[in-house]
Amino acid sequence: MGDSVFNRKLPLWYQLAQMLRAEILGGALVAGDRVPPEVALARRHGVSVVTVRQALRALEDEALISRQRGRGTFVTPGPHHRKELRLMGSVESVIAQQYSEETEVLEQSTVPVPPALARHFPGERELCFFRRLRRDQGVPLSYALNHVLPEYGSQIDPATLRRDPMLKIVRDVLGVKLSDVQISIEAQRAQQDIAGALGVDILSPVLFFSGVVFDLGRRVVDVAWIYYRADRFTFTLDVDVRS
């Protein structure tokens, strides 16, 4: 029996395809990586091989993967890259957006550098990891994961984590001189752990915020992954068109 939890209202192949799609778009599987064999995927997720084949066929139709006879199935380069809209904004606006009435610290630990973040932290073997849940009027609003350089993360006090956003802690409490933050926001479907934290159904839509924080030497200090409930959060953009 696999570890995945499925929604009975949706086809199994569709839900499995969404899980694998999230791994590819989220960087857990990158271009050139071999997708596990059908039998291995079936065992991992507790579904039939037929269901796995249907899911892989859907991903192949999206050009996310390619099947090579005699070699296996691989993540394709390029076609699944998303078009980006780059905007300029202030650090203060980012900090303000991350405040909430109540913040619960779920985890503060040291973890190996995740493969998806290796390019951001070259030479590092471990990072300080923080997992927090923000609520507004008692209702879950966002689920935040931060990976911070150990030299800074080891100095962070739990009380500060309950009060301030990580960007403010790094800049104002630890005194790190920052240059910029690269931010991306996209729609995703909530996987089991995220859905459980936010109190929504598995595969419900969520807004995924990714922020990469750089110091003046262009070294990455913090990578934030924040999942927002789509029914509790609105992203508003003000554009000044005056010349």
N, C-alpha and C positions, 0 to 999 in steps of 0.2 A: 504494500500500500504506500502511495506517495505522500509527500508532505503538503501538497497544494490543496487549497480549499476552493471549491467551485460553487458558483451560483446556479442553482437548479433551473432558474428561469432562462438561462442562456445556453446555447450549444457548447459542449465541451471543447470542440475544436476551435471555436471562436475565442473562448477564454484562454486556451493554451497559446493560440497565436498572439493574443494581446500580451501575455506574459513574456514570450520570446521576443516580441517586438520591442517591449520596454527594455529588455536586456541589451538589445542592439542599439537602440536610440540613446540609452543611458550610459553606454560605454562599457558595460560588462563584457560584451562581445564586440570586438572591433573588426574592421576590414581585414580579411584574410584568415580570421579565426575559423577553425572547424567547428561546426555545430555538432553536439553529441549525436551519436547514432540513434535511429528511431527507437530501437529496443531500450536503450538507456534512458531516453526521454520518457518513454512510456512507464518505465519502472519508477523514475524519479517523481513523476506527477500522478501516478496511479491511474493511468488511462490506457486504452487499447492502442496498438500500433496503428490501427486504422484512423483513430482520432489524431494521432501525431502526424500522419501523412496528410490529413486534411489541413491541419494547422500549417505545416511546412509549405503546402501548395499555395495557401493564402499569402504567406510571406514571399514566396517566389513570384507570385503575381504582382507584388509591390516592389519587386526588384531589390528586396532586402537580403535575399540569399540566392545562391546558385547551386544547382546540383551537378556534380561532375562524375560521370560514370566511372566506377572503379576506384574513385578517390574519396568521395563523400560529399557533404554539404558544407558550403562555406559562406561567410558573411561577405557581401559584395562591397566594393569600394564606391564611394561617390554618389550613386543615385539616391540614397536615402538621406543625404545631407539636407537640412532644412534651410530655407531662405531666411536670412537674418535682417532685422531692422535695427540699426545701431542708433542710439539716442544719447544725448548728453544730459546729465542731471547732477544734482549736488549730493554730497555725502549725507548732508543733514536730512534730505528727503528720504534716503534709504533707511537711515536710523529711525526716523519718525514712523516709517511704514512697518517697522519690526517691533514696535512697542505693543503691549497688550495689558489688560487689567491684571492678569495672573499668569505666572510662568512657573511650571513645575520642572525641576531638574530630574530627569529619569536616569541619566547615566553620565558619569565623568570618569574616564578611564584612558589607558594607553593601548593603542592597537597597531598592528602592522599596517604599513601604507597600502591602502586598497589599490588593486591593479588599475582601476579607472582614474586614480589620482597620481599615479607614478610620474607622469610627465610634468605635473605641477611641483613635485617635491623630489627632484633628482638628488641622489645621495643620502636621502633620509630613509631609515629603516622603520621607524615608528613615529606615530603622531598622537597628540592628545585628542581624544574624541569626546564630544559633548552631545547629548541627546536631550532635547527639551520639548515640552508640550505647552503651548500658549492657549489660554482660554479668554473669552470675552463674555462677561455676564454668566459665567459658569459653563459655557458651551465651548468645546474645542474649536480653535480657530486655525492653528498651524502646528505642524510637527517639524521641528528644526534639528538638523544634524550638522555639526561643525567639526572639521578636521583642522587642527591648529599646530603650528610648529612647536615642538616640545619646549624650547627655550622660553616661549611665551605662555603656552597653555598650562605649564606646570605652576605658573604664578597666579592663576585665576582662582578666586575664592568662590565657593558655591553661593554665598549670599549675593555676590555681585551678579552671578548668572541668573538669579531669580529676579533681579531688578532691571538689568540693562541688556540691550541687544549686544551681540558679540562684536559688531563693528565699533560700537562706542567703547566697549571694554578695551579692545586692542588699541584704539587711538587715544582715548582719554585716561583710562586707568593705567594701562601698561606703558603709555607714552611712545608707541611705535609711530614713526614718521611714515605716513602713507602717501602713495602717489595716485592711485586710482583703484576702482573696483569695476570689474567686467561682469555684467549682469545679463542673464537670459531668463526669459519667462515662457513657459510652454504648457500646453494642456496634456495631461497624462491620465491614465486610469489607475485608481488606487489598488495596489497589491495588498496582500493580507495584513502585513504589519502596519502599513500606513492607514489602511481602512480601520483597523482596530483602534489605533491611536486617535484618529479623528472622529470615530463614531459614525462612520458611513458604511454603506454596502461595498463589498469587494467589487472592483472594476468601476466604481462610481468616478465621475470626472473630478479631478483636482487640478489646481494650478501649481506648477513646479517652478520654484525660484532657485536659480543657481547663481552664486556670487563668488568671484575669485578676487581676493584682496591682495594688492601688491604694495610692498614698501618702496622707499625711494630708490633702492638698488634694483628694483624690478624682480625681487624675490617674492614668491607667494608666501603669505603669512597665514592665511585662513581660506578654506573653501567651505562655503555654506550651501547646504541643500535644504530648502524649506518647502514643505508641502502645505498648501492652503486649501481649506474647504471651499469648493466653488460656490456654495450657497451662502458663504459668510464673508467673502472677500471680493473686492472690486478693484481692478487695476485701471487707474485714470491717468491719461496723458494730456498735459497742457502744452500746446505748441504756439509759440509766439511768431506770428507771420509778419510782424512789422519789419520793414527794411531798415 
